[in-house]
Amino acid sequence: QVRLVESGGGSVQSGGSLRLSCAASGDTGSIGCMAWFRQTTGTEREAVANISPEGRATYYPGSVKGRFSISQDNAENTVYLQMNQLKPEDTALYYCAATEKTCGSLYAAIVQGQAKLFVDYWGKGTLVTISS
């Protein structure tokens, strides 16, 4: 079992920055890929970044590419999501996720709109609110 705890959410103005953190504990050696998702009321949970244990960031959707950056500290079992040039449409509940499968498999699932089915562990989410 893996436990994920997010932190770093908050409220900022449009154009600002936030850095989210996700601390993983438990059987972290089983993790094949870490990811960040976000969700707003009435919408599907959307993947915004993922990263392999080797530190390769393999996916950003067009809506965040160039503004969001995922990184990790393996010694601390922590994954970060740096979010710059934030926009009101980035407002959402952000979830940390982990899968025992590879990032390649997760990416294929994202493309097929089935990413949620490939996630084995979820955090409880941290709220990000961007005001205009």
C-alpha positions in Angstrom: 0.0 0.0 0.0 1.1 3.5 -0.8 -0.2 6.7 1.0 -0.1 10.0 -0.8 -0.5 13.4 1.0 -0.7 16.6 -1.0 0.1 20.1 0.2 0.7 23.5 -1.2 -2.7 24.5 -2.5 -4.1 27.9 -2.0 -5.4 31.0 -3.6 -3.4 33.3 -5.9 -4.1 35.8 -8.5 -3.9 35.2 -12.2 -0.3 35.2 -13.3 1.0 33.9 -10.0 2.7 30.7 -9.1 2.2 27.8 -6.7 4.2 24.7 -5.9 2.3 21.6 -4.9 4.0 18.8 -3.0 3.0 15.1 -2.7 4.7 13.0 0.0 4.6 9.3 -0.6 4.9 6.7 2.1 4.5 2.9 2.5 5.5 0.6 -0.3 7.0 3.3 -2.5 9.3 0.8 -4.3 6.2 -0.6 -6.0 5.5 2.7 -7.8 6.0 2.8 -11.5 4.8 6.3 -12.2 3.7 9.3 -10.3 1.2 11.8 -11.6 -0.8 14.9 -10.9 -4.5 15.1 -11.9 -7.0 17.9 -11.4 -10.8 18.1 -11.3 -13.4 20.7 -11.2 -17.1 20.2 -10.3 -18.9 18.4 -13.1 -15.8 17.5 -15.1 -13.7 14.4 -15.6 -10.4 14.2 -13.6 -7.7 15.4 -16.0 -4.0 14.3 -15.9 -1.7 17.3 -15.9 1.7 15.7 -15.5 3.4 12.4 -14.8 7.0 11.3 -14.0 8.8 8.1 -13.8 11.0 6.9 -10.9 14.0 7.8 -13.1 12.8 11.4 -13.2 11.6 11.6 -16.8 8.6 13.9 -17.2 6.6 12.2 -19.9 3.4 14.0 -20.2 1.8 17.5 -20.1 -1.4 18.3 -21.8 -1.5 21.3 -24.0 -3.4 23.3 -21.5 -0.5 23.4 -19.0 2.6 22.7 -21.2 5.2 25.4 -20.7 3.6 26.5 -17.5 3.6 23.4 -15.2 6.6 21.4 -14.4 6.8 18.1 -12.4 9.8 17.0 -10.5 10.7 14.7 -7.7 13.0 14.2 -4.8 13.6 10.4 -4.5 15.4 10.7 -1.2 12.3 12.4 0.3 9.8 10.3 -1.7 8.2 13.6 -2.7 6.9 14.7 -6.1 6.3 18.4 -6.9 4.2 20.3 -9.3 5.5 23.8 -10.1 2.7 25.8 -11.6 3.5 29.2 -13.2 1.5 31.8 -15.1 -1.6 30.5 -13.4 -5.0 31.2 -15.0 -8.5 31.2 -13.6 -9.2 28.0 -15.6 -6.4 26.3 -13.6 -8.7 26.5 -10.6 -9.4 22.9 -9.5 -8.8 20.2 -6.8 -5.4 18.8 -7.6 -4.8 15.1 -6.8 -1.5 13.3 -6.5 -1.6 9.8 -8.0 0.6 6.7 -8.2 0.4 3.6 -10.3 2.4 0.4 -10.1 2.4 0.4 -13.9 4.8 2.3 -16.1 4.4 5.9 -17.2 4.1 4.6 -20.8 1.1 2.6 -19.8 -0.4 5.5 -18.0 0.2 7.8 -21.0 -1.6 5.3 -23.3 -4.5 5.2 -20.8 -4.6 9.1 -20.8 -4.8 9.1 -24.6 -7.7 6.7 -24.4 -9.5 8.7 -21.7 -9.1 5.9 -19.2 -6.3 7.2 -17.0 -8.3 7.0 -13.8 -8.5 3.2 -14.3 -4.7 2.9 -14.3 -4.2 4.7 -11.0 -3.7 2.5 -8.0 -3.4 5.2 -5.3 -4.8 8.6 -4.9 -4.2 11.4 -2.4 -7.1 13.4 -1.0 -6.4 16.4 -3.1 -5.4 20.0 -2.5 -7.5 23.0 -3.7 -6.0 25.6 -6.0 -8.0 28.7 -6.6 -6.9 31.3 -9.2 -8.6 34.7 -9.2 -8.7 37.0 -12.1 
